[in-house]
Amino acid sequence: MFKTSYLLGAALSISLFSAPSFATTQASDQFDPALAEKGRQIFMETKKRDEGWVDFTADMLMVLRNDQGQESVREVKMKSLEQLTDGDKSLTIFNKPKDVKGTAFLSYSHVVGADDQWLFLPSIKRVKRISSSNKSGPFMGSEFSFEDLSSFEIDKYRYQYLADEKVDGLESFKVEQYPVDDNSGYTRRIVWVDKDEYRIIKIDFYDRKNALLKTLSYNNFELYLGQYWRALESEMLNHQTGKSTSLVWNNYQFKTGLKESDFSRSSLKRAK
């Protein structure tokens, strides 16, 4: 299945409030069936162009910045396994600094329904399951939530094409997405997809009060295996706190021979 780079990816994602009906009501009140179908078709094409990569590994630097610009840097190893009949599986392993070394996050995305996610904390030597009602929480102190770490799946959203718009010099489609999951931490997302390559360029995330919460921007794209575009740099900016998290990717390797057993819960404690 299609895996966006913001999942962390694809890139390396819930709310505790009871406001899901707001998003559903708002979406149904303003949806135009033709524009909804156009929006969906855009993402069907985006997904189609990113199928067949089988598996990948990559190295990543996660740079956390507070509202004063002070930085904290983490070294991360990413692994992902494409699934043909379900969402993708991913494993995120923290190698540095010492206080997070050995922490590992496992995610099973699903085409529909809640994803399965687990976090291994070496300090207490236990695996913690992330509940579906708590996925809006921050992932490892970053501006990414657990919800942001899932692979993108078509049926997890309703769509509304908004306009054609230029972003970072690229002619793009502007599409609104409404999560169908009642536990989503977002009322909606606005996504820009470039017309030539169908790459996601930018995403605006709106919180449960329908206020702009975060913006995820992708930069420095590179083409792998003649087909798969990956953003080597991305930044999630929290407009409400002034904090941000940047991801810098390198050493992408595709079709490495990863197996299902590399993504088991038992593999979390020995992940490297």
N, C-alpha and C positions, 0 to 999 in steps of 0.2 A: 504494500500500500504506500501511497505518497507520504513522504516524511519531509516536512518543512525544516529548514535549518534553524528556525527559532526554537525547535524542540531541543532541549538540552539534555529541537531539532526534533535537530535537526532542530537544532539545533534542538539542547538543551533547551503550556501547562497547565467554589467554590466557596461558596460563601456560607456564613453561619446565619444569615438573615433569611426571612421567609418571604422574599420579594419576587420569586420566579414568575408569578403571574403577570408582573409588570411588563417583562420582556415579551411574553407571549401575546398579551393584549395589544401592546404597542405595535408589534410586528403585524398582527392580523388586521389592525385598523388601517395600515398604510400600504400593505402589499398590493402590488399590481401583478397579476399572474404572468403576464408576458415578460415583465422586467425580472420577476423572480426566476423564471425559467432561464432567461439570458444570464443572470448571475450564476445560477447553478452550472450552466454549460461552460462558462469560463473556468470554473474550478474543476469540472470534469476534464477539461483539456489540460489544465495545470497538472492534475494528478496523472493523466495518461502519459504525459511527456517524462514523468519521473518514475516510471515503472521498470523493473527488471535489473536493478542494481544489486540484488541478492543480499549482500551484506557490506558493511564498511567499518573501518576503524579510523580514528583521527585523534590528534592531540589538540588540546585547547587550553588557552589561558583565559581565566575568568577574572576580570578586573572590577572590583566593587569600589564605587566612589560615593562618599557621603555628600551632604549639601555644601560642605566647605571645600570639596575637591580632593580630600584625602583619600588615598588609594590602598586597597588590600588586594594582593594578587594570589590566585590559586592555580595550580597546575592540575589538569584533568585529562583523563583518558576516556574516550567515547567508543562504544561498540554498538552496532545496530544490526538487526536481522529482519529482512523484509518478509512479510507474510502475505501469501496470495489470497487467502480467504478471510483474513482478519486484519486488525491494525498491527503495526510493527512492534517488535520488542527492542528495547534499548537498555544499555547498562552504562552508567556514569560512575567513574572511579576517581576519587580525589587522591593525588599523590603528594602534593605540597600545598601549604606549609605543614609543619608537624602536627598542629592542633586539629587538622582535618584529615590527615593521612589515614588511608584505609577505609574512609567513609565511602559507601557504595549505594547507588540508587538504581533500582530495577523497575522498569515500567513495561506493562503489557497493554498496549492500546487496543481498543475494540472498535469495530465499525459502528456499532450502536451500543448503548448502555454505558455504565460506569467502567472506567479503566481500572486495572489492578496495578497497584504501586506499592513498593516496599523500600525501606531505608535501613541499611545496616550501620549501626553506630558502634565503632570499635571501643569507645570509652566504656560502654556498658555491655559490650559483646552480645548484642541482641539485634534481631531483625524486627523492625517496627512496620506494621502495615499502615499505609496512609488511607484513612477513611474517605469515602466519596463526599462526605459532608464537610471536609476540612481541606479541600484541595486549592482553596484560594490563598492559603497561607504561603509565606515566602519560602523559597527553596534555598536552604543553606545561607540565609541572610542576604540573598540577592534580590533583585527586582523582578525576577521570574517567579511565578507561582508554580506549584505542582501541576496545575492544570495546563500551564504553558508547555510542559515537557512531553505531551502526548503527540503522536504522529497525527497529521491532519486527516480526517475522515469526512467524506462528503455528507453523509446522512446525520452528522452531529450538528448541522446548522440549517437554518432557512436562509434564503438569499434574496437580495434585492439589488439589481444593477442600478447605479446612481448616475454615472456620467463617464465620459472620456476625459482624462486629465493628464497633464504632463507632470511627472515627478522626477527630480534629479536629471532632467533633460531627456527622460524617456516617456514616450507616449504610452499611457497606461489606462487600463480599465479600473474604475472605482466601484467597489461592490461592498454592500453592507451584509454582514452575517449576524444572525441571531441564534445563539446556542439553544438547542432543544432540551438540554439537560437542566432540570430544575435546580440542581446544585451548583451550576456554573457561577463563578464570581463576577461575570460580566453580563450586562444587559445586551450588549452588541459589540461588534468589531467592525471597523471600516478598513478594507484591505485594498491596496493598489497592486495590480498585476501588469507587468509590461507586456505590450501587445505583440512584440516580436518573438520573445522566447517564453512567455507565460511564467516568468519568475515573480515571486512575491517581493515587492520592493519596500513596502512600508505597511505597518498595521497600527491603527489607533484602537485602544481598548477603553471601553466605557464601563464605569463601576455600577453597583446596584442602584445608585441614585441617578444614573444616566449622565454622570459628569465624566469628562475626559480624565482618565486615570494615568495611562501610560502610552508611549509610542515606541514601537520597535522598528528600527531602520536597518536595512541590509546594504552592505557595500562590498566592493572589490570582489566581484563574482569571477569564478574560474570554472572552466568546462572540463569535466572528467569523462573518459571513455567515449568522447565525441558526442555525449548525450546529456550528461547529468550536471546541471549547474549547481554550484555551492557558493554561498557568500562566505568569504574568508574573514569578514569582519561584520559584526552586528552590535547594536547598542539598544538597550531597553532603558528609556528615560521615564522616571516617575514624575509627572507634572505636579503632583500634590505634595511631594516631599522634597523634590530637588535632587534626590538620589538617582544613581544610574548604575547599570551593569553592562560592561562590554565583554564580548566574546571574540577571541582571535583564534582562528582555526588554522592548522597546518598538518602536513603529513597524512592527507587522506589516502586510504588504501581500500580498494573495492574488490569484492569477490575473493575474500581471503580464506574462505573455508570455515567460517564460524558455524557452529551447530546449535541446535535447540538446547543441548545440555550446557552450553556456555551462558545461558540465560535462565538458569533455574534458581530458585530461592537459595538452595544450598551453595550455589556458586558465589553468592554475595560475600560470604565470610573469607573467601580465598581469592577474591577478585584482584587482578593486577593490571 
